[in-house]
Every structure is written in structure tokens, then in C-alpha cells.
Amino acid sequence: MALPVNDISNTNVASNKKNNYLFPFILVTSLFFFWGFVHNLDPILIPHLRKAFVLTDLQSSLVDTSVFIAYFVMALPAGYIMRRYGYKTGIILGLILFGIGSILFVPAANTLQYVFFLGALFIIACGLTFLETAANPYITVLGPEATKTQRLNFAQSFNGLAAFIAPAYIGKIILSGKELTEQQIAAMSTEQLHVYLSGEAASVKIPYLILGIIILLVAIIFYFTKLPDIKHEESYKGQSGFASALKSKRLKWGIATQFFYVGAQVCVGSFFIKMCTTAAGINEKTAAVYLGTYGLAFMLGRFAGTFLMKYIAPVKLLALYAAICIALTLVAIFASGSLIIYTLIAIAFFMSIMFPTIFSMSIEGLGHNTKIGSSLIIMSIVGGAVLPPVLGFISDTTKNIQHGYVVPLACFIAVILFALKNSKPMAITEKINLT
């Protein structure tokens, strides 16, 4: 039976729209891999720089602080630039900062100054702020509204792929495997110590230089690629801004919850190697391999979560996974030996869907305020700067890294409260009030 002319026309329009979105979707999805790659080098950098500069757990956690404080500082400027100039401009600017910061690892290693490494990481993170502020909401609008959470989880799955590749392959290059005691370091002459520290610091040069060059090439590709830009404000004449966006109770809850979730993710990942080497008693190179497995579990969790969301409401899956993470974190605190390693890997699997699910739920119904809401949620990533030092302080004070894991435990409790609080779909009247 022949379709009516109008139906044929509508079908062709839908097909053309889908085709127009396909390549941009692929290109933007690649960004999730790149920022996942550099983020998952941080758990390698922390023990590496701890050795190279003889740092405490609290001092080494400043790697996370320098990265995630950038999200707080740059999220609003990133949101403003994208509201004015569009997603594409924000993405290109983010890639440029990302590339420059990566290349700055070379002079940082040459100077043997810890603060210069922190500065380079801050610049990288400023770029990542632009990328995440743009890519997360952009993915949600590149397709049907009904599948936006699945789409975001799918794109974030490539973040998980990077979480496997970065530590498993690049970690072996950066980590030397030389694990000297404080007594051995103290026994070294000034010249021997300089040679040792120079060697440890220099191993980051090539990986970050290559990464920086690749990222700048990707920026060039984006510049010459035509991307559909969705501008929510173009046809809107009413109220717009932070006050309007924050009328959404779900957004306010989402901002707080994302703060705690990111803090939990960074705490678990950043101190994974320390947990393996001290609580489980394995060497750092073996721990780096397990960290790759941790990243693989994270990736598989994202793909599995995306599949399960076809049959289970995202909010219900979020609540279930948060409950499992609470139980697993308790095991990590009180267990011993290799069980700790496998427990942390399991946590990676079950916390994998949390960021994109919290994100998509939080911006639901914001309409023309979506970019503002996105900026506010990206600002809340500062939890990754604030909470790891708390874990590091507890570890240094108690002389037991496991005690510090009460921090991610509290964070997962916050996530399950968010899921239970927002278990009902947003009412249509509430969406209208927000838009």
C-alpha cells in the first residue's frame, strides 16, 4: 500500500535529519574518548608524581584538585561562550586548551617543579570543561527526546573505553616500577637523587606530547566540519538565566548529587593504585594492569547500562546501582588482600552509569535554559577537587588508606537519595513552567 504524499515527505525529512546527525554524533562521541583518556591518566600520575616529588597522599591529591577546580572556574565562561557562539566554538576552544596543556608537560618535566605539572593539568582541565559543557547536552539533542539518556550513556561508554586503554597501555610507559623506600631515598647522594627524580619526571613527556598533537589535529577537523548547532534561545522571548534554570528542583538536586558522585569516582579511581599496593600488597606495575581492568569494567558497565535502560527506567537503575556501590564500598573498607582489588573493579562497573544519568535527569525540561543548566552541573564537578584531599587527609592521619573510603561511601548515599527523590517522571506542568 502506497504511503500518502505527506507521510512520504515526513519520512524523508526524518531520514535526512537522522543522516545529518550521524556524523556529528560520531565526531562528538570521539570527544568522550579523549577526555576519558586524559582523565584516566590521572590515577597513574598521582602515584608517579608522589614518587618523583616525594609527596604525601594529601599532597599528591592536588593533582585532582588542579584538574577539577578548573571545572568550577571555567564552567560559566564556557556556558556563556556557547550560548553566544554555539557548541562548535566551545568544542574547538576546548580542544585547543586541551592540546596546549598536554604539550606543556614537556617543559614541566624539564623544570622538575611539581607546581608546573599542576599548572599544565589545570590548562588541560579548562579545555575539558568546554568539551564536557558542550558535548553532554549536545549529545542529548542529537536525536529523539525519548532516547536521550541512552544516547548519552552510549557516548559516555567510550569514556569507559579510554579508562581501559589509558592505564593498561600508557600506564606501563609512565610508571617505571622503581619503588624505593624513604630510607633508600635518604641514602642517595644529591646527584643520585637528581638522576632518579629526573628519570621519573621525564617519562611523561612523550605520551603527553603525542596526545597534545593529536588533540590539536582533532580541533582542525572540527573547524572544517559543518555541525548542526541547536540554539535553544533563538526562538525564545521570555525569561532566561540562572534564576529561571534554578526554578527546577531536579536541577538543584542534580548539581549537589553530581558534586558527590564525581567526588566518589575520582576518589575511587585516583587512589586505586595506592589501595592495591598498600592494602592488597601488589607492586605498582601490576596495579596499573588492574587499573586497566577497572577501566574495562567501567566501559562494560556503561554499555550494559545503556542496554538495560531499554527495559528498566534510568532512575530505577541509578538507585539499584547506587545501593550496590554502597555495599561494595563497605567491603573495600573492611576487606583485605585481593578481594579489595576485585571489589574496586566491581564499583567501577556499577558507578559507570551515574554521571550521564544524573546529568540527563537534571537538565530535563529546561528547554532554553539547557546550556545554563549544563554549565551549573559541570561546575559541580568541582567535587573531584574537594573530596580526594579529604580522603588523602584521612589516609595520612590514620595511616590507613582504607579508612579514607568512607568519603566515597557517603557520596554513593547522596546518589541513592537523588534517585529516590526523583523517582517519579517530571510533570508536564513543571516542564512548561521551566520553559
N, C-alpha and C positions, 0 to 999 in steps of 0.2 A: 504494500500500500504506500502510495506516494505521500511524502510529508507536505503540509501546506507551505506556501511560499514564505510566510512569516517564520515558521518553525525552522525551515532550511536556513534562513538568514540568521536567526538567533544561534543556530548550531554552528554556523561558520564564524560568527563573531566570538562565541565561546572558545572555539578551536583556535582561532587566531590569537586570542588573549592568552590562552594556555601556552601556545608556542612562543609568544613574546616574553612570557615569564620564565620559560625553561632555562635559557642560557644565563640570564641574570641570577636565577636561583642557584645554578651550578657555581657561578663565579662568586656569589656572596657566600655560599656554603664553604668555599675554599678558605674564606677568612676564619671560619670557626676552627679549621685545622691549624692555621698559622698561629693564632693566638693561644690555642691549646698547646701547641708545640713549645712556645717560649715559656708559657706558664709552668709547664711540666719539666722544664729545666731548673726551675727554682728549687725543688727538693734536692736536686743534685748540687746546685750552687751553695746551698746552706751548709751541708757538711764539708764541702770542698773549701769554701771561704773560712769556715770555722778552723780548719787546719792551717790554711795559708796565712791567716792573721791571728791565730791562737785566740779564738773567741769563746765566750760563754754561750749557753743556749739563748739567753736573753739578747745578747749582742748579735748573734747570728740570725735571730728572728727579725732583725731590722731589714733584712732582705725583703721579707714580706711587707714590712711597714712601708719601705720606699716604693714598692710596687703598688700597693693597694691604696695608699694615701693619694696617689695620682688620680684615682677614680673619683675621690671626693672633691679634689681641687678642680678637675677638668670636665666633670660631667655636665655642669651647667653651661660653660662655654661651648662644649661640643653640641649640646642640645640647641643652643642659640644659633650657632653656625648652620646647623642642619635645618632649623625652622626657616632660616633666611635664604640659604643657598641650596638646600636639598641634601638628600642622602649621599649622592655621589661625591659631592665636595667633601663631606665629612669623612667618607671612606678613604679618599685619596690623601687628605691631610693626615689621617691616622696612619696610613701606610708609610708616609714619608717620615713621620716621627719615629715609628717602629723601626724602620731601616736605619736611620741615623743613630738611634740609641744602641742598636746592636753593633754597629761598626765602632762606636765609642768604647767598646770593651777592649779594643786593641790598645789605645793609649792608657786606659785604666790599668791594664795588666802591666804595661811598661813602667808606670809610676809606682806600683806596689802600694797604692793607697786605697784602703777599704772604702773611704767616702766617695772616691771616684767611681767605683763599681756601683755604689748605691745611686749615684747621680745618673749613670747610664741606664740603670734599671728604671729610675723614675721617668726618664725620657721615653723609654720603650712603653712604659705603662700609660703615659699620656697619649701615645698613639693608640694603644689598645682601648683606651676609654672612648675615643672617637669611633673605633671599629665596632665595639660592643654596643654603644649607644645607637649606632646606625643599623647594624646587621640584625640585632634581635627583633626590633619592631618591623624592619623591612621584610624579614622572612615571613612574619605573621600576616602581612598584607599581600604577599605574592601568591595568592591563591584563595580558595574558598574560606570563608569565616569559620565554617564548621570544623575544618581540619587544621586550624592554625596551630593548636598545641602539638598535634602530631608532627606537623611540618617543622616546628621549632625544635622538637626533640630529635627529629631525624637529622637536621642540620647540626645540632649540638653533638650528635653521635660522632661526627668527625673530629670534634674536640677530644672525644674519648680515644679515637684512633691515634691522635697525636700524643695523648697521655701514655700510650703503649710504646710508640716509636721513640720518643724523646729520651726517656730514661734507659730503655733497653739497649739502644744503639749509641746515642750521643753520650749517655752517662758513662759508658766504658772509656770513651775518649777523654772526658774531663777528669774523672776520678783516677788517680794514679795507683791506688791500692796501698800506698805507703801510710801506715798508721803508727805514728811514733807516739810514745808516751811523753808526759810532761818532763819526766826525768831525762829521757833521751834528748829532747829539745834543749833542756837546760845545759846538758853536757856538750852541746855543739859550740864551736868557735863562732865568732861573728861572721866570718867568711862562709863557713859551712851552713849556717842558718840562712844567710842571704841566698845562697845557691838553692837550698831546699825551698824557701818561700818563693823565689823567682820561678822555679820549675812548676810549683803548684799553681801559681797565678797565671803562668803563660799558657796552660793547657786549654784555657777558654778562648784564646784568640781566634783560631781557625774556625771552630764551629759557629761563633757569633759573627765573624766576618762574612762567611758564606751565607748565613741566614739573612744578614743585612742586605747583601747584594740581591738575593732572591726577592726579598720584600720590596725593594725599590723597583725591580723589574715588574713585579705584580702591580705596583702603583701606576707604571706606564701603561700596562694593559688596561687597567680600569679607565685611565684618562682617554684612551682611544676607543672605548666601548660605550655604546649607547645603552643607557639603563633607564627603564621607566621609573620616574620619580613620583611617588604618591604624596601629594601635599594636602594634608587634612584641612589646613586653614584657608585654602584658596576660595572655597565657596561659602565660608562661614563668616557671618557678620556680627555675631553676638559675643558674649563674654568668653574670654580665653586667658589662660595664665595659670600660675601656681595655685592661687586660691580656688579657682574653678576646678582644677585637677584634683586638689586635695579634698574636695567635697566627697570623693569616693572613699568610703571606709575601707573598701577592699584594697585600694592603693596604699592607704596609710598602714594597714596591717602588712601588706606585701613589702613595703620599704623596710619595716622593722624585721620582718622574717628573713628577707634576703640578707640583711646585715648579719644575722646569726648563722644562716646557712653557709654563706661564703666563709665566715669565720671558722665554721666547723670543717669545711672542705679543705681550707688552707692549713688548719692545724693538723688534721689527719695526714695530709699529703706531705707537708713540709717536714714533719718530724717522723715520717715513716722510716727513713734510714736510721735515725737515732734510736727508734724503738727496736729495729732489727738488730743493730749492733750491740746495744746495751741490754735490753730486756730479753731478746731472743738469742743473743750471743753469736751472731754470724759476722763475717767481715763485710766491709763496705761495698766491694765489687759484687759480691753475691747479693747483698741487699739491693743494689741497683738493678740487678736482674729481676728480683722480686718486685721492685717498684714498677718495672715494665709490665709484670703480670697484674699489678694493681691497676695500671692504666688500661690494660686489656679488659679487666673486669668492669672498669668504668665505661668503656666503649660498649661492651656487650650489654651492660645494664641499660644504656641509652637505647640501643636497638630493640632490646626486649621490652622496655617500657613503651616505646613507640608502638610496637605490635599489640601489647596488652591494652593500650588505650582505645583500641577498636572495640573492646568488649567490656572494659572497666572505666568508669568515669575518672578523668585525671585526678580530681580532688580525692577520690577514694583510694586510688593507687598511691597518691602522695602520703596520705595518712597511714596506710599499711606499711610503706617503705620507711617512714619516719619511726614507727613503732619498732620495726626490725632493727633499725640503726641504733636505737636506744638500748635494746637488748645486747647487740653486738659490742657496743662501746663499753658496757658494763663488763663483758667478758674480757675485752682488751685491758681494762684497768686491773682486773684481779687474776688473770691467767698468767702462765709462764711458758717459756720455750717457744717452739714453732707454732703452737696454737695462736699466739699473738699475731704472727705474720698472716696466717690464713684468715683470722678474724678481721684484720685491717683490709685485706683484699675483698672480703665479703662486704664490708662497709662501703667500699668504693662502688660495688655493684648496686647496692640499694640506695645510695645517695645520688646516683647518676642523674635521675630524672628531676631532681629537686629544683635546680636553678631555672631551667626553661619552664617548668610547670608553674612555679611561683611567679615567674616573670609574666607569662601569658595570662594567668589568672588575675594578676594585679592590674594590668592595663585594659582589662575587659571593660567595654562600654565607655572608654574615654574619648573616642572619636577624634575631634580636632585637637584634643589635649594629649594624644598618644605620645608625641615626641617629648612633651614636658614630663609626662609620667615615666617614660623610658629613662630620661635623664635623672630623675629622682631615684629610680630603682638602681641605676648604675652608680649613683653616689653612695648608695647603701653598701656597695661592695667594699667600702672602707672597713667593714667588719674584718676583712682579711688583713688589714693593717693593725687593727686594735687588739684582736683576740689572740693571735700567735704569741706576742710578747707576754700576755698573761699566762699562757701555757708555759713559755720559757721561764718566767719568773717562778712559777710553782715548781717546775723541774729543778731549777738551780737551788731553790730554798729547801726543798725536801730531799734533794739528791736522788730523785726517782722520777724518770720521765713518764711513767705510767700514771702517777698521781695527776699530772697535768691534763690528762684526758678527761677530767671532769668538765673541762671547758667545752669540747665538742658534745659531751653528753647533755649539758644544759642547752646547747644550740639545737639539738635534734628535738628536745622537748618543745622549744619555741616553734619548730616547723610543724609538729603534730597539732599544736594548738591552733595554728593558722589554718590547717586543713579542716579541722573540726569546726572552727568558727565560720568558714566559708563553704561548708558542705552543700548548701543549697544554691541553685543557679541564681544569678543576678536577675532581679525582676526587671521587666521591660520598662516600667515607670522609672526605675532608678537609672537605667541607661539613658532614657530621654532627658532626665534632669541633668545628667552629666554632659550631654552633648548639646 
